[in-house]
Amino acid sequence: GQSIKTWNNLGAELEHRMETKIPAGIYIVRVTLEEGQIVKKIRVD
């Protein structure tokens, strides 16, 4: 696949919410942390 949106250096806050305008579909979200990576599949309606 291809990258749709990328954010860098978000800080140490517990929660971040970003507004994006992307078409409906299924996306894979990859978050890279100091401890490793988290990969989740999400559905956008």
Number of C-alpha atoms within 10 A of each C-alpha: 5 4 7 9 8 7 7 6 5 8 8 7 6 5 7 8 5 5 5 8 5 11 8 9 9 11 14 12 13 12 12 10 8 5 6 7 9 10 10 9 9 11 9 9 8
